[in-house]
Amino acid sequence: MTLTLEEEVKAAFKFDYKQLATEVVQAALAAEEFPYEAEVNLLLVSAEDIRQINREQRQIDATTDVLSFPLINYPAPGDFANLESDEDNFNPDTGEALLGDIVLCIDKVKEQAAQFGHSEKREYAFLILHSILHLFGYDHMTLADSQIMEAKQNKILSQMGILR
């Protein structure tokens, strides 16, 4: 598994955020039984940076906590059966599946951790996990879909010992 982490802003956390990002991605891959080696890009940005990306990519002029840009289209969330049918799903140099990009707002991690009364570590892990599930095709546009995502998030974070 390759996780490319880029920092547009310095993430001043009291935990090893690079290692935690890797652990979260690995836990999600294992929980979903993803059958391939995977490649994920994680970009850490400021509130203004994510607002600009949100405006450019989604035409929403607002700051958000995290954005996910999946590179694979799944027939159904978590359905990895036919990924090999499209060679564009894989990095030709490494053979890894190209899951996509995550853009994470460091300012929002800190703000939401305080707002929700849990640690920055928990919020950081949650947002990365939430985005990885989006990269697997999950969404939360309906109540049923939201409940599926929430259950997966809670289970994986609990298995990792990352609690509220």
C-alpha positions as CSV (number, residue, x, y, z in Angstrom):
1,M,0.0,0.0,0.0
2,T,1.3,3.4,-0.9
3,L,0.0,6.5,0.9
4,T,1.4,9.7,-0.5
5,L,1.0,12.5,2.1
6,E,1.6,16.1,1.1
7,E,1.3,19.1,3.4
8,E,0.3,22.5,2.1
9,V,0.2,23.5,5.8
10,K,2.2,22.0,8.7
11,A,0.1,19.7,10.8
12,A,1.0,20.5,14.4
13,F,-0.5,17.4,16.1
14,K,0.7,15.7,19.3
15,F,0.5,12.3,17.6
16,D,2.3,10.8,14.6
17,Y,-0.2,11.8,12.0
18,K,1.7,10.3,9.1
19,Q,1.8,6.9,10.8
20,L,-1.9,7.2,11.9
21,A,-2.9,8.0,8.3
22,T,-1.2,4.8,7.1
23,E,-2.8,2.8,9.9
24,V,-6.3,4.1,9.0
25,V,-5.9,3.3,5.3
26,Q,-4.6,-0.2,6.1
27,A,-7.4,-0.8,8.5
28,A,-10.0,0.2,6.0
29,L,-8.4,-1.9,3.3
30,A,-8.5,-4.9,5.6
31,A,-12.0,-4.3,6.9
32,E,-13.3,-4.1,3.3
33,E,-11.2,-7.0,2.2
34,F,-9.8,-5.0,-0.6
35,P,-8.2,-7.6,-2.9
36,Y,-5.4,-5.5,-4.3
37,E,-2.5,-3.3,-3.2
38,A,-3.7,0.2,-3.2
39,E,-2.5,3.8,-3.7
40,V,-4.0,6.8,-2.0
41,N,-3.0,10.4,-2.0
42,L,-3.6,12.6,1.1
43,L,-3.2,16.4,1.0
44,L,-3.3,18.4,4.2
45,V,-4.5,21.9,3.7
46,S,-5.8,25.1,5.4
47,A,-9.4,26.3,5.7
48,E,-8.9,28.7,2.8
49,D,-7.2,26.1,0.6
50,I,-10.0,23.6,1.0
51,R,-12.6,26.3,0.4
52,Q,-10.9,27.2,-2.9
53,I,-10.8,23.5,-3.9
54,N,-14.4,23.0,-2.9
55,R,-15.4,26.1,-5.0
56,E,-13.4,24.9,-8.0
57,Q,-14.4,21.2,-7.9
58,R,-17.9,21.3,-6.5
59,Q,-19.0,24.9,-7.1
60,I,-19.6,25.2,-3.3
61,D,-18.0,28.3,-1.9
62,A,-17.6,27.1,1.7
63,T,-15.0,25.6,3.9
64,T,-15.4,21.9,4.6
65,D,-13.5,19.3,6.6
66,V,-12.6,16.8,4.0
67,L,-13.0,16.2,0.2
68,S,-12.8,12.8,-1.5
69,F,-12.0,12.3,-5.1
70,P,-12.4,8.6,-6.1
71,L,-10.7,7.4,-9.2
72,I,-12.6,4.1,-9.5
73,N,-16.3,3.7,-10.4
74,Y,-17.8,0.8,-8.6
75,P,-21.0,-1.0,-9.7
76,A,-22.0,-0.9,-6.0
77,P,-20.2,0.4,-2.9
78,G,-17.4,-2.0,-1.9
79,D,-17.9,-4.2,-5.0
80,F,-14.3,-4.8,-6.1
81,A,-15.1,-7.9,-8.3
82,N,-14.4,-6.4,-11.7
83,L,-11.7,-3.8,-11.1
84,E,-9.3,-5.6,-13.3
85,S,-11.6,-5.2,-16.3
86,D,-10.3,-1.6,-16.6
87,E,-6.5,-1.2,-16.6
88,D,-7.0,2.5,-15.8
89,N,-7.9,1.5,-12.3
90,F,-4.2,0.5,-11.7
91,N,-0.9,2.3,-11.6
92,P,1.0,0.8,-14.6
93,D,4.4,1.1,-12.7
94,T,3.4,-0.4,-9.4
95,G,0.3,-2.4,-10.2
96,E,-1.5,-0.8,-7.3
97,A,-5.2,0.1,-7.5
98,L,-5.6,3.9,-7.8
99,L,-8.2,4.6,-5.1
100,G,-8.1,8.4,-5.3
101,D,-7.3,11.6,-3.5
102,I,-8.3,12.9,-0.1
103,V,-8.0,16.6,0.8
104,L,-8.1,17.2,4.6
105,C,-8.5,20.5,6.3
106,I,-6.2,20.7,9.4
107,D,-8.1,23.7,10.7
108,K,-11.3,21.7,10.7
109,V,-9.8,18.7,12.4
110,K,-8.8,20.9,15.3
111,E,-12.1,22.8,15.3
112,Q,-14.3,19.8,15.1
113,A,-12.4,17.8,17.7
114,A,-13.1,20.6,20.2
115,Q,-16.7,21.0,19.0
116,F,-17.4,17.2,19.4
117,G,-15.4,16.8,22.6
118,H,-13.0,14.2,21.4
119,S,-9.3,14.2,20.6
120,E,-7.7,15.6,17.4
121,K,-6.3,12.1,16.8
122,R,-9.9,10.7,16.7
123,E,-11.2,13.4,14.4
124,Y,-8.2,13.1,12.1
125,A,-8.6,9.3,11.9
126,F,-12.3,9.6,11.4
127,L,-12.1,12.0,8.5
128,I,-9.5,9.9,6.7
129,L,-11.6,6.8,7.2
130,H,-14.7,8.5,6.1
131,S,-12.9,9.6,2.9
132,I,-11.5,6.1,2.3
133,L,-15.0,4.7,2.4
134,H,-16.0,7.3,-0.2
135,L,-13.0,6.1,-2.3
136,F,-14.6,2.6,-2.1
137,G,-17.9,4.0,-3.5
138,Y,-19.8,4.5,-0.2
139,D,-21.9,7.6,0.3
140,H,-24.4,9.1,2.8
141,M,-27.0,10.7,0.5
142,T,-29.8,8.6,2.0
143,L,-30.5,7.5,5.5
144,A,-29.8,3.9,4.7
145,D,-26.5,4.7,3.0
146,S,-25.5,7.0,5.9
147,Q,-26.3,4.2,8.4
148,I,-24.1,1.7,6.5
149,M,-21.2,4.2,6.4
150,E,-21.6,5.1,10.0
151,A,-21.6,1.5,11.1
152,K,-18.4,0.8,9.1
153,Q,-16.7,3.8,10.5
154,N,-17.6,2.9,14.1
155,K,-16.5,-0.7,13.7
156,I,-13.1,0.2,12.1
157,L,-12.3,2.9,14.6
158,S,-13.3,0.7,17.5
159,Q,-11.1,-2.1,16.2
160,M,-8.2,0.4,16.1
161,G,-8.9,1.5,19.7
162,I,-9.8,5.0,18.5
163,L,-12.8,6.0,20.5
164,R,-14.7,9.3,21.2
